[in-house]
Amino acid sequence: MNLWAGTILLLPLAPLLVAVMLVRPKALRLATGLLPLLPLPGVLAAFAAPEATSIELSALVLGLTLGLDQAGRVFLIFTAMIWCAVGWHLWLTRPWEEKGGRRFLFCYLVAMSGNFGVLLSLEYIAYYVFFSMLSFAAYGIVVTRDDEAVRKAGRLYLALAILGEMAMLGGFMLAAAVAGLSMVLLLYFGMGVKHAVLPLHVWLPRAHGTAPTPASALLSSTLLKAGLLGWMRFMPLAGNEALSAFAAPMLVLGLGAAFYGALCGVLQDRPKMLLGYSSVSQMGIATAAFATAAPSSAVWEAVAALLLLFVLHHALVKAALFLSTGVRRRGASGGWVWPVLLLLSLALVGVPGTGGYFAKAMLESRLEQWGVGWAYQLLPLTSIATALLMARLDRKSVVEGKSVDLGGRR
């Protein structure tokens, strides 16, 4: 095993080892101090690992293959950076000192392991194992309070997650036998639960409304993208004919999510639910892009890199927005957090000169070159709704802001 193969194995393994440390109260300080550091090997591997880096765990009963492909490398860049930022936020705010905090911390570490495992899984079995681990651990970082609203949000998420697991397993079983339209449908809905596709999006805004701020940052940035990566890796195995048969409905559902999420977000009063609907809208754009490009190998080769750029931009911006919603405007951090929040809002809207504008414009231009850009002429309308949505964010964040200050502890 070389250095980079060991790093690949360490990414999902290290969080589990730290989670085990939590059973000893004396190890809590060490475990929490490692939170911002655990994802750092992922950043190094994403930028420096050789192209064919992989490791096969043949000693396990089923055998798992972990490694990096082109899409996984891009996902690993923003995923590792976001987990580092959230770990730093947790270290400052110290939620494990509150009731149920140690359970949250345990689920957080298991979710980190599952998230990295999903990104590194190059075959069905590993992806399904880590995807399931991520799904169930995410419940523990969303349901952190004992009240009815939180329990309802948790039950809704858990029910859809279990249905998604069953659908995804069915799709993988078909892939091993006879791939086709049935496989595409099962993977669309099975992996789409994480991706918040219509009509399975209902869990996401409710989860944001009840989850702690760090959990919301993860839900709308890294965890939300796990299903999209599964589409990119495994759905093309069903064949271009099967993808083409579902392309039109998938495009309609994607554009529907883009408009529906933006319009619903404008009507929200709570900042995190507002941002949750914004994520539904932005992921609708990604769904529509996938639907138009994936059925044609030539179009996909031209569009895939731009889709990855769009996903990377959205993940980083949305994580930063969520982490800033609870910061005191008049605290020590307010002087720099709030101007950054404004710039991030403009980037999410896609104002000319921002990364969001560049990513959307390049994606639309490339699709137009291949004759499939007609639907994206409608997207400026979603940007208008997103602009209204983000205009509401600043005022609502001030009203609901908690006593969190990134310049120190609560």
Salt bridges, closest charged atoms under 4 A:
ASP69 OD2 - ARG233 NE 2.80
GLU97 OE2 - ARG94 NE 2.63
GLU98 OE2 - ARG410 NH2 2.44
ASP146 OD1 - ARG151 NH1 2.61
ASP147 OD2 - ARG145 NE 3.25
GLU148 OE1 - ARG151 NH2 2.73
GLU148 OE2 - ARG155 NH2 3.32
ASP269 OD1 - ARG392 NH2 3.06
ASP269 OD1 - LYS396 NZ 3.91
ASP394 OD2 - ARG329 NH1 3.37
ASP405 OD2 - ARG328 NH2 3.40
